[in-house]
């Protein structure tokens, strides 16, 4: 049974529960996000960083921007550490909980085949990687009382940006206007 997945180009990931539905993208204007996307597409030559997919002009929508984030669950701070340009299929594995809720079994089986091809691995390797990530992510599952308390508190996710991204100053200004920006510590 394979245990070392460090050579995988494509990996499984989940956002921690308190951060689901929260992102820099969702808290800035669509026009600013579009400018950032246009620049990222140019800089990354319209190519998926993980699998190498290069769509023609008509299919650029299949390239998505993935926010690389680090989470401070105690202080509810989401730190943007980068933006990746990746294809829709690779992106599905970075938000697996969301993917599960939106795909049929047949669609998910197709995604698994993409994972296997990208990583040159077996289906068993995929399943072992999936289980290892799942087990690590869900080591500390909150009990019902903690979930109810957290829901009552309804704390606000704040954002920190530690990397140079296109239009960074504009992004920070928009987050500050909403009182959602936190300087890095």
N, C-alpha and C positions, 0 to 999 in steps of 0.2 A: 504494500500500500504506500503510495507516494505521499510524502509529508513536506517536502521542500518545493515550494511554489515560487521561489524568488526569481526564477527565469521566465515566469509567465509575463507576457506583455499585457495581456488583458486579465483583470482581476475582478472579483466580486466585491461589492461594497454596499453598505446601507448608511443612510443618514441616521444619527441618533434621534429618537422620538421627539425630543423637545425642539429640534431644528427642522423637522419635516414641514414642508410648505413655506419655509423661510429661506431667502437667498438675497444676495445683493441685486440680482436681476429683477426680482419682484418688488424691490424698493426704490428703483430708479425709473426714470421715464423710458418709455419704449423707444423714443427717438435717440436717446443717449445710448441705450443698449444696441440699437441698430448701427450707430456709428462705431461702437467698439467692435461689433461683429464684422463690419466691413473691413476694418483695419486688420483684425485677426485673420480673416480669410486671405487678405493680401500677404501678410507676413508669413503665414503658414502654407502658402501656395495651394490653397483649397484642397488639402489632403489630410485624411485621418492620421493622426499621430500614432495610433496604435496598429491598425491593420493595413494602412497605406491606401485605403479607398480614395479614389479621385473621381468625383462625379463631373459630368459635363455641366455647362452653365444652367441647363434646365433642371438639374437635380441637386443644386447646391443646398436645398432645404434638408437634405439627408446628412449634411454636416452640421453638427451642433456644438455649441460652446458649453463645456463642462467646467463649472466652478470648482477648483481644487480648494477644499476647505479643511480647517482644523477646528475642532470643537472644544470649548471649555464649558462643560455641562454645569459645573458648580456656579459659574458667573453668567451663564447663558450668553457667551460671546462666540460668534462665528468669525473666524479669521480667514479672509480670502488670501490664499497663498499662490494663486495662479489661475490661469484660464487655459484649458486645453481645447483644441479643435479636434473633435472625434466624430465618427459616423454614428448614426442613430442606433445601429446594432451594438457597437461597443459601449455607447452611452447607457444602454439598457442595463448593463451589468454594474454600473456605478450607482444605480438607484434601484436595486433589485426588489425591494418591497413595493415600490411604485410599479415596477414592471410586472410583478406577479398580479397586481390588482387590475392591470390593463390588457393582459394578453390571454389568448386562448392556449390550450395545451399544445396545439399544433404550432402556433407562433413561438411558444417558448421552446419547443423542440428544435425549431429552426435556429433560434438564438443559441442554443446549446451547440449545435453544429458549427455555428460561426466561432464560438469560443474554442472549440476543439481545433478548428482549422487555424485560427490565429496563434494558438499556443502549441500547435503540433503535439497534442496530447490525446488521451483516450477519454471516453465518457466517464469512466471510473475516476480518472484524474480530476475531471470537472466536479464530480460529486464529492470527492474527498476535499477538494479546495473549498467548495461551497460549505461543507459541514465544518471545516476548520474555521472559516471566517464567521459563520453563524454562531458557532460555540463561543468564539472569542468576543463577538459583539454583544452576545446576550448572556454573558457571565453574570452580570448584575441586572436582573430583571426586577423592576420595582414591584412591591406588593400593592394591593388595592388601596390601602390607606395612603401610601406615598403618591399614588396616581391621583387620588381625589384631592390631596393637599396641593399637589403641583397644579392641578386643573383650577383650583380655587385661587391660587396665587396669580395665575395668568401673567407671569413675568414677560417682559418684552425682550426679544432677541436683539442684541446689539452687534454691530459689525466693526471689524478692524481689517485694514488692508495693509499687508506687509510686503507687497511686491509691486513692481512697476507695471501697470496695465495701461492700455490706451485710455486717455481722458480721465486718468486717476483723480485729478483735482476736481473735475466736474462731478464724478461719482461721490467723492467725499462731501462736496458741498450739498448734493441732494440728500445724502444720508444725514448730514448734520441738520438740515432743515427739518427733517422728521424726528430729530433727536435720537437717531439710531446709530450714530458713529461713536466709536470708542478708540482713542489713541492707543497705539501699542504700548505695552508696558515692559 
